[in-house]
Amino acid sequence: MSAIAKAPWQVAFAACTSIVVGVSYAVSALLNIAYAGDRGALDGRLAEYQGIEGLESASAVQVHEWLALAASVFAVVATVFLLLGLLLWQGALRPGVRLTFTITVLVSFVGSFVPLLLSLQDQDAVTEAAHVFLIGVQAFAVVGALLLWSPSVRSWVTAPAD
């Protein structure tokens, strides 16, 4: 019998939300890679990128480097969430994964409001609806992380792994 079949439903919910958040970060990474790779479009949309705080006087090369860095960061965060989801699913390293997932998802949730606040300005190409949707996905992950601290999950965490 698999580890997830023996776990309370809260663990499966948290694992699934972690994987969904990881996939959303992976999509963001792929989008930034696509935007960075389209150098012709960078020149055409340079004014839009220069509307972002910190890139006011950036050249197309600097915007390309910024997009590549953002893609790298999103890829790392996606990998972390996917690994945490898989570890939860397998029931491995239960206390550490539970704590790490909770801290990571709370930081990610709070940090997801920054792009929303920036998108309220007219210069952002991404709509507010997209940011609100991603915040909603992150909110489900926060609920999943908080459910990992329920009494039934706590007894599962301290139980010996088979």
C-alpha positions in Angstrom: 0.0 0.0 0.0 1.4 3.4 -0.9 2.3 6.0 1.7 -0.4 8.4 0.6 -3.1 5.8 1.0 -2.3 5.5 4.7 -2.1 9.2 5.2 -5.0 11.4 6.3 -6.8 13.3 3.5 -5.2 16.6 4.6 -1.8 15.3 3.4 -3.1 14.4 -0.1 -4.7 17.9 -0.3 -1.5 19.6 0.7 0.6 17.5 -1.7 -1.8 18.3 -4.6 -1.8 22.0 -3.8 2.0 22.0 -3.6 2.2 20.3 -7.0 -0.3 22.8 -8.5 1.7 25.8 -7.1 4.9 24.2 -8.5 3.3 23.9 -11.9 2.1 27.5 -11.9 5.7 28.7 -11.1 7.0 26.4 -13.8 4.6 28.0 -16.3 5.8 31.5 -15.2 9.4 30.3 -15.7 8.6 29.1 -19.2 6.8 32.3 -20.0 9.8 34.4 -18.9 12.1 32.1 -21.0 9.9 32.6 -24.0 9.8 36.4 -23.5 13.6 36.6 -23.0 14.1 34.5 -26.1 12.1 36.8 -28.4 14.6 39.6 -28.8 12.6 41.3 -31.5 9.6 41.7 -29.3 11.8 43.0 -26.5 12.7 46.0 -28.6 9.0 46.6 -29.5 7.9 46.3 -25.9 10.9 48.0 -24.3 8.8 51.0 -23.1 6.4 48.6 -21.3 9.3 46.9 -19.5 10.8 50.3 -18.6 7.5 51.1 -16.8 8.6 48.5 -14.2 10.3 50.0 -11.1 14.0 49.5 -11.4 14.0 49.1 -15.2 13.3 52.7 -16.0 16.4 53.2 -18.1 17.1 49.6 -19.0 18.2 48.6 -22.4 16.9 45.5 -24.3 19.9 43.5 -23.2 19.3 44.4 -19.5 15.6 43.5 -19.8 16.7 40.2 -21.4 19.0 39.5 -18.5 16.2 40.5 -16.0 13.8 38.0 -17.7 16.4 35.3 -17.7 17.0 35.8 -14.0 13.3 35.8 -13.3 12.9 32.6 -15.2 15.7 31.0 -13.1 14.1 32.1 -9.8 10.7 30.8 -10.9 12.2 27.5 -12.0 13.9 27.1 -8.6 10.7 27.9 -6.7 8.8 25.5 -9.0 11.3 22.7 -8.3 11.0 23.3 -4.5 7.2 23.1 -4.5 7.2 20.0 -6.8 9.7 18.3 -4.6 7.8 19.1 -1.4 4.6 17.8 -3.0 6.3 14.6 -4.0 7.8 14.2 -0.5 4.4 14.7 1.1 2.9 12.2 -1.3 5.6 9.6 -0.5 5.4 10.3 3.3 9.1 10.9 3.5 10.8 13.1 6.1 7.4 14.1 7.5 8.2 16.6 10.2 10.8 18.5 8.1 8.7 18.5 5.0 5.6 19.7 6.9 7.5 22.6 8.4 9.4 23.5 5.2 6.2 23.4 3.2 4.3 25.6 5.6 7.1 28.3 5.8 7.6 28.2 2.0 4.0 28.5 1.1 3.4 31.3 3.6 6.3 33.3 2.2 5.2 32.6 -1.3 1.6 33.7 -0.5 2.7 37.0 1.0 5.1 37.6 -1.8 2.4 37.0 -4.4 0.7 40.2 -3.5 3.7 42.3 -4.8 2.9 41.6 -8.5 -0.7 42.3 -7.8 0.1 45.7 -6.4 2.4 46.4 -9.3 -0.2 45.3 -11.9 -2.6 47.9 -10.6 -0.5 50.4 -12.4 -1.3 50.9 -16.1 2.1 49.7 -17.4 1.8 46.0 -16.5 1.0 43.7 -19.4 -0.4 41.0 -17.1 -3.9 41.6 -16.0 -5.0 41.8 -12.4 -7.3 38.8 -13.0 -4.3 36.6 -13.6 -2.6 37.8 -10.4 -5.8 37.3 -8.4 -6.1 33.8 -9.9 -2.6 32.9 -8.8 -3.2 34.3 -5.4 -6.3 32.1 -5.1 -4.1 29.1 -6.1 -1.6 30.1 -3.4 -4.5 30.5 -0.9 -5.5 26.9 -1.4 -1.9 25.9 -0.8 -1.9 27.9 2.5 -5.0 26.1 3.6 -3.3 22.8 2.7 -0.2 23.8 4.7 -2.3 24.8 7.7 -4.2 21.5 7.5 -0.9 19.7 7.9 -1.0 20.9 11.6 -4.3 19.3 12.4 -4.3 16.6 15.1 -4.9 13.6 12.7 -1.9 14.7 10.6 0.3 15.3 13.7 -0.2 11.7 14.7 0.6 10.5 11.2 3.8 12.7 11.2 5.0 11.1 14.4 4.0 7.6 13.4 6.9 5.4 12.2 7.2 5.1 8.4 6.7 1.6 7.0 
